[in-house]
Amino acid sequence: MAGYVKSTVNYSKAFGANDKTDAIYNRPRMWDGQRILTPSKKQSITKKSYTLFLKPDKKVSPAKVGQVLSSHFTGTKYSSYGKWKGGYRPINVPTDVESHILQIRNNVPKEYAAIQWLANSVCLPFYTNISDTPSQDPTNTKSAYWTYKTTAMVIEAYKHKKFIDSSTGKKTDLIYKDVNPTEKAVTK
């Protein structure tokens, strides 16, 4: 069986097609994630195989994971808002339904230490021990679904622009807010 040799597994060979599809669809996304998390490791987007597990250059935050999940080869010559430059598929595309970031924090009471950041246009924190969430009825124009959909539509034209982070005054292209305001409301 391809990819299995003497009790070791080459995941690229075992699960990848190693063809033109991998070259434009899978490997460029691996390259981009590794480029963001481990910029010290210089690699080519056209490499045929990447190390599966790399130690990141810095501690990984939810915001950094969000940067990876929302990447369009940002800051490279392959930057692709809306189009696949060079024919490479970015990590994030308009047809993505949702993504998840799981975080367990040690510096808070265990009742709300675990958070799932759920995104279908913006990242929202959901505590893992909740037993109810607001209605997601897509026919209700005031539902969370339509709020997210409308937000995505509004920011579409601006997503390649730089924003000012109100807490630091620095320009940023990552729309991310800390969990503190939500946490304060939940713990009252």
N, C-alpha and C positions, 0 to 999 in steps of 0.2 A: 504494500500500500504506500502511495507517495507520501513523503514527509516523515515516515517512521523508520528510524534506523537504530537498532540495538538499544531499545528502551528510551530513546530520545525522540522528541517531536520537533520538526521544523514546521511551525504553524503556517508560514507563507506557502510552503509546498503542499501541506496537508489540506488547507482550506481555501487557498487562493487558486485562481485559474492560471496565473503567471502568463497572461496573454495581453493583448492590446487593451482589454477591459480593465485589468489591474493597473496597467500603465497610465490610464487616464482617470480612473474612478477611485481605486483604493490606495495605491501607493502615494499619490500626491497628498491625500488627506493625512496619511501617516507622517509624511515629511513635514506638513504644516504644523501638526500637533507637536512633533518633536522640536521643530524650529522655535515654537513659542515657549515650550517648557524647558528646553535645553539648548539655548542659543549658542552655547560654547561649542557644541558639536556641529561643525560645518558639514553639510551634506548636499547632494544634488537632488533635485526633484525627480530626476530620471533614473535614480538608483533602482536596481531590480529587487533589492532586499534591504530592510531596515531592522535594526535590533528591536526586538519586541518590548523589552523592558529597559528603560533608561532612568537613571536617577536625575530628577530635575535640578537645575542649577540653584534654585531657591525654593523655599517652602511654598507649597501650592495652596492658594486661597480659593474660596468659591468664585471670586471675581476672575481669577486666572483660568479656572476651569470654564467659566462662562465665556472668556475670551477665546479659548480653544473651540468651544461648541458653536460660537457665532462667527468663526473665521471664514474669510473669503480670500485667503492669502494676503491679508492686510499688511501693507508696508513692503510688499515685494513687487517685482515686475509682473507677477501673475495675478495681482489684485483684481477681483472679479465681481463687482456688484452687478448682478443681473446677467452677466455673460461669462462663459467659461473661457478665460483667456488661455491660449496655448492648448485649448481642448481639455484642460484639467477641471475635474469636478471639485468644488470647494467643500469643506466640511458642512457648512450651512447653506441651504438653498431654500427658496420660497415655499417649496412643497413640504418642508419639514413640518410635522404636526406638533411635536413637542420634544423637549429634552429635560433631563433631570440631573441635578447635582445633589449628592447626598453628603451631609456634613454632620459629624458628631463632635460636639464641643465639650471640653473638660472644665471650662471656667464658669459654668452655670449649673444650677440644680438639675439633677438627672431628669426631672419631669419634663423639661423642655430643652434638653441637651441635643437631641437629634432633630435635624431639620432636613426636609426635602425641598430644594429650590426647584419649582416646576415652572417651565417656560413654554408658552405657546405664542408669545410675542414679547413679553417682559418676564423677568424672573421674580416669582413671588415665593415667600417662605411659607411652608406648611409644616407645622410641628407633627412629628410622626405619631404622637399619642392622642391626636384629636379623634373624636368620634363622629363629627359632622362637619360638612362644608357647605358654603352657600350654594343655592341651586345653580346649575349650569345649563338650564333650559335654553337652547339656542333660538327658540321662538320668542323669548322674552327679550326685547331690545334693551332692557336695563340689566341683563344678566352679565356675569363675568365674561362669558364667551364674546358678546358684542363689544364689551369694553376693551378686551384684548385685541379683537379684530380691528376696531376703529383706531386704537392706539398704533397698531402695526401699519395701518394705512396712512395715518398722519405722519409717522416718523420715516416712512419709506423714502421720501424725497430728501431727508436730512441725514440719513444714516452714514453717509460718507463724510459728513462735516465734523469738525471738532466742537465739543461742548465744554463749557466751563463747569468744573466740579465745585459746587458751592461750599463744600467743606474745606477744600484746599486752595481754591482759586486757580488750579492748574487746568490746562486744556486736556481733554480726554476724549477718546472715541468709544469708550466703554460705558454704557448706561447701566449702572449698578448702584444700588443703595444698600447701606448696611442694615442689618436686621434690628438694630437697637430701637427704633421707633415702634416697630411691631411688637417687639418683646416687651417694651414698657406697657403697651396697651393690654397685652395678654396677661401680664403678671400683676395687674392692679387688683 
